[in-house]
């Protein structure tokens, strides 16, 4: 995400200070978001960055889809959007998406066994 935030800011022509002023945070916050994977913006700040820089929120948060809003397909429903910000979750999701349908079902069955009768997916 740090590189995507940097690219979005530069594409929009903002300095770190200018972007920080627009989203009402310290310049050091923008610098931290762009320089390390350990510090990520709050969801509301991520939404603001996407709007201000005119980039896709999905691209900014996940790296999927196109960077530019003009390239976005209008048929994507908001309910289908997801924000996966932990590396383990992203890796797990990527592996799941590469499985054939039968193996996906098997993974669900295994998870249901681990979760027990109290919790269901």
Phi and psi in degrees as GROMACS dihedral restraints (atoms count N, CA, C in turn):
[ dihedral_restraints ]
;  ai    aj    ak    al  type     phi  dphi    fc
    3     4     5     6     1   -55.0    20    10
    4     5     6     7     1   -43.0    20    10
    6     7     8     9     1   -66.9    20    10
    7     8     9    10     1   -36.8    20    10
    9    10    11    12     1   -67.5    20    10
   10    11    12    13     1   -38.7    20    10
   12    13    14    15     1   -62.7    20    10
   13    14    15    16     1   -45.1    20    10
   15    16    17    18     1   -60.9    20    10
   16    17    18    19     1   -46.5    20    10
   18    19    20    21     1   -62.1    20    10
   19    20    21    22     1   -42.8    20    10
   21    22    23    24     1   -62.3    20    10
   22    23    24    25     1   -45.3    20    10
   24    25    26    27     1   -61.8    20    10
   25    26    27    28     1   -46.5    20    10
   27    28    29    30     1   -66.7    20    10
   28    29    30    31     1   -39.7    20    10
   30    31    32    33     1   -58.6    20    10
   31    32    33    34     1   -38.8    20    10
   33    34    35    36     1   -79.2    20    10
   34    35    36    37     1   -10.0    20    10
   36    37    38    39     1    82.4    20    10
   37    38    39    40     1    23.6    20    10
   39    40    41    42     1  -101.6    20    10
   40    41    42    43     1   145.9    20    10
   42    43    44    45     1   -80.4    20    10
   43    44    45    46     1   168.8    20    10
   45    46    47    48     1   -60.8    20    10
   46    47    48    49     1   -39.3    20    10
   48    49    50    51     1   -64.2    20    10
   49    50    51    52     1   -42.8    20    10
   51    52    53    54     1   -66.1    20    10
   52    53    54    55     1   -43.8    20    10
   54    55    56    57     1   -63.7    20    10
   55    56    57    58     1   -43.0    20    10
   57    58    59    60     1   -58.8    20    10
   58    59    60    61     1   -42.9    20    10
   60    61    62    63     1   -63.3    20    10
   61    62    63    64     1   -40.8    20    10
   63    64    65    66     1   -66.9    20    10
   64    65    66    67     1   -34.4    20    10
   66    67    68    69     1  -100.6    20    10
   67    68    69    70     1     5.6    20    10
   69    70    71    72     1    62.2    20    10
   70    71    72    73     1    51.1    20    10
   72    73    74    75     1  -132.8    20    10
   73    74    75    76     1   171.1    20    10
   75    76    77    78     1   -73.5    20    10
   76    77    78    79     1   150.8    20    10
   78    79    80    81     1   -59.2    20    10
   79    80    81    82     1   -34.1    20    10
   81    82    83    84     1   -63.3    20    10
   82    83    84    85     1   -28.8    20    10
   84    85    86    87     1   -65.1    20    10
   85    86    87    88     1   -45.6    20    10
   87    88    89    90     1   -62.0    20    10
   88    89    90    91     1   -42.9    20    10
   90    91    92    93     1   -59.9    20    10
   91    92    93    94     1   -43.8    20    10
   93    94    95    96     1   -64.2    20    10
   94    95    96    97     1   -41.4    20    10
   96    97    98    99     1   -62.0    20    10
   97    98    99   100     1   -34.4    20    10
   99   100   101   102     1   -85.5    20    10
  100   101   102   103     1   -15.1    20    10
  102   103   104   105     1  -111.5    20    10
  103   104   105   106     1   -10.0    20    10
  105   106   107   108     1  -146.7    20    10
  106   107   108   109     1   148.7    20    10
  108   109   110   111     1   -80.7    20    10
  109   110   111   112     1   -12.1    20    10
  111   112   113   114     1   -81.3    20    10
  112   113   114   115     1   -21.9    20    10
  114   115   116   117     1  -115.7    20    10
  115   116   117   118     1   116.7    20    10
  117   118   119   120     1  -122.2    20    10
  118   119   120   121     1   150.0    20    10
  120   121   122   123     1   -69.3    20    10
  121   122   123   124     1   152.1    20    10
  123   124   125   126     1   -62.1    20    10
  124   125   126   127     1   157.0    20    10
  126   127   128   129     1   -54.2    20    10
  127   128   129   130     1   -44.0    20    10
  129   130   131   132     1   -63.2    20    10
  130   131   132   133     1   -37.1    20    10
  132   133   134   135     1   -69.2    20    10
  133   134   135   136     1   -37.0    20    10
  135   136   137   138     1   -63.7    20    10
  136   137   138   139     1   -41.1    20    10
  138   139   140   141     1   -62.1    20    10
  139   140   141   142     1   -43.8    20    10
  141   142   143   144     1   -62.7    20    10
  142   143   144   145     1   -42.8    20    10
  144   145   146   147     1   -59.7    20    10
  145   146   147   148     1   -45.6    20    10
  147   148   149   150     1   -60.1    20    10
  148   149   150   151     1   -45.5    20    10
  150   151   152   153     1   -65.6    20    10
  151   152   153   154     1   -49.3    20    10
  153   154   155   156     1   -64.0    20    10
  154   155   156   157     1   -39.1    20    10
  156   157   158   159     1   -90.6    20    10
  157   158   159   160     1    -0.7    20    10
  159   160   161   162     1    55.2    20    10
  160   161   162   163     1    48.9    20    10
  162   163   164   165     1  -121.9    20    10
  163   164   165   166     1   163.0    20    10
  165   166   167   168     1   -66.8    20    10
  166   167   168   169     1   130.6    20    10
  168   169   170   171     1   -61.9    20    10
  169   170   171   172     1   -40.3    20    10
  171   172   173   174     1   -62.2    20    10
  172   173   174   175     1   -44.4    20    10
  174   175   176   177     1   -62.5    20    10
  175   176   177   178     1   -45.9    20    10
  177   178   179   180     1   -62.3    20    10
  178   179   180   181     1   -42.6    20    10
  180   181   182   183     1   -82.3    20    10
  181   182   183   184     1   -31.7    20    10
  183   184   185   186     1  -123.7    20    10
  184   185   186   187     1   -21.0    20    10
  186   187   188   189     1    88.5    20    10
  187   188   189   190     1    -5.8    20    10
  189   190   191   192     1   -88.7    20    10
  190   191   192   193     1   162.6    20    10
  192   193   194   195     1    73.5    20    10
  193   194   195   196     1  -171.7    20    10
  195   196   197   198     1   -89.2    20    10
  196   197   198   199     1   152.8    20    10
  198   199   200   201     1   -67.9    20    10
  199   200   201   202     1   -45.9    20    10
  201   202   203   204     1   -81.4    20    10
  202   203   204   205     1   141.9    20    10
  204   205   206   207     1   -65.1    20    10
  205   206   207   208     1   -30.8    20    10
  207   208   209   210     1   -64.4    20    10
  208   209   210   211     1   -25.4    20    10
  210   211   212   213     1   -87.2    20    10
  211   212   213   214     1    -5.7    20    10
  213   214   215   216     1   -73.1    20    10
  214   215   216   217     1   141.8    20    10
  216   217   218   219     1   -78.6    20    10
  217   218   219   220     1   128.7    20    10
  219   220   221   222     1   -71.3    20    10
  220   221   222   223     1   -12.1    20    10
  222   223   224   225     1   -84.5    20    10
  223   224   225   226     1    -2.0    20    10
  225   226   227   228     1   -74.4    20    10
  226   227   228   229     1   121.8    20    10
  228   229   230   231     1   -83.4    20    10
  229   230   231   232     1   141.6    20    10
  231   232   233   234     1   -60.8    20    10
  232   233   234   235     1   -33.0    20    10
  234   235   236   237     1   -64.8    20    10
  235   236   237   238     1   -20.5    20    10
  237   238   239   240     1   -90.5    20    10
  238   239   240   241     1    -8.0    20    10
  240   241   242   243     1   -74.6    20    10
  241   242   243   244     1   152.2    20    10
  243   244   245   246     1  -145.4    20    10
  244   245   246   247     1   151.2    20    10
  246   247   248   249     1  -120.8    20    10
  247   248   249   250     1   107.1    20    10
  249   250   251   252     1  -111.0    20    10
  250   251   252   253     1   107.1    20    10
  252   253   254   255     1  -110.5    20    10
  253   254   255   256     1    -2.6    20    10
  255   256   257   258     1   -97.8    20    10
  256   257   258   259     1   134.8    20    10
  258   259   260   261     1   -56.7    20    10
  259   260   261   262     1   -42.7    20    10
  261   262   263   264     1   -60.5    20    10
  262   263   264   265     1   -40.8    20    10
  264   265   266   267     1   -66.2    20    10
  265   266   267   268     1   -42.5    20    10
  267   268   269   270     1   -62.7    20    10
  268   269   270   271     1   -43.2    20    10
  270   271   272   273     1   -64.1    20    10
  271   272   273   274     1   -44.0    20    10
  273   274   275   276     1   -62.1    20    10
  274   275   276   277     1   -43.8    20    10
  276   277   278   279     1   -63.9    20    10
  277   278   279   280     1   -41.6    20    10
  279   280   281   282     1   -64.0    20    10
  280   281   282   283     1   -42.3    20    10
  282   283   284   285     1   -64.5    20    10
  283   284   285   286     1   -42.4    20    10
  285   286   287   288     1   -60.6    20    10
  286   287   288   289     1   -44.3    20    10
  288   289   290   291     1   -65.5    20    10
  289   290   291   292     1   -22.5    20    10
  291   292   293   294     1   -87.4    20    10
  292   293   294   295     1    -5.0    20    10
  294   295   296   297     1   -80.9    20    10
  295   296   297   298     1   147.8    20    10
  297   298   299   300     1   -67.3    20    10
  298   299   300   301     1   159.7    20    10
  300   301   302   303     1   -56.0    20    10
  301   302   303   304     1   -41.0    20    10
  303   304   305   306     1   -62.6    20    10
  304   305   306   307     1   -39.1    20    10
  306   307   308   309     1   -74.0    20    10
  307   308   309   310     1   -29.7    20    10
  309   310   311   312     1   -62.2    20    10
  310   311   312   313     1   -44.9    20    10
  312   313   314   315     1   -62.4    20    10
  313   314   315   316     1   -40.1    20    10
  315   316   317   318     1   -60.6    20    10
  316   317   318   319     1   -41.0    20    10
  318   319   320   321     1   -63.3    20    10
  319   320   321   322     1   -40.3    20    10
  321   322   323   324     1   -61.9    20    10
  322   323   324   325     1   -43.2    20    10
  324   325   326   327     1   -61.4    20    10
  325   326   327   328     1   -42.5    20    10
  327   328   329   330     1   -63.5    20    10
  328   329   330   331     1   -44.8    20    10
  330   331   332   333     1   -62.5    20    10
  331   332   333   334     1   -38.0    20    10
  333   334   335   336     1   -63.4    20    10
  334   335   336   337     1   -37.2    20    10
  336   337   338   339     1   -65.4    20    10
  337   338   339   340     1   -45.5    20    10
  339   340   341   342     1   -64.3    20    10
  340   341   342   343     1   -37.4    20    10
  342   343   344   345     1   -75.0    20    10
  343   344   345   346     1   -25.2    20    10
  345   346   347   348     1    79.1    20    10
  346   347   348   349     1  -177.4    20    10
  348   349   350   351     1   -71.7    20    10
  349   350   351   352     1   -17.9    20    10
  351   352   353   354     1   -73.1    20    10
  352   353   354   355     1   -37.3    20    10
  354   355   356   357     1  -120.7    20    10
  355   356   357   358     1   136.1    20    10
  357   358   359   360     1  -125.7    20    10
  358   359   360   361     1   149.9    20    10
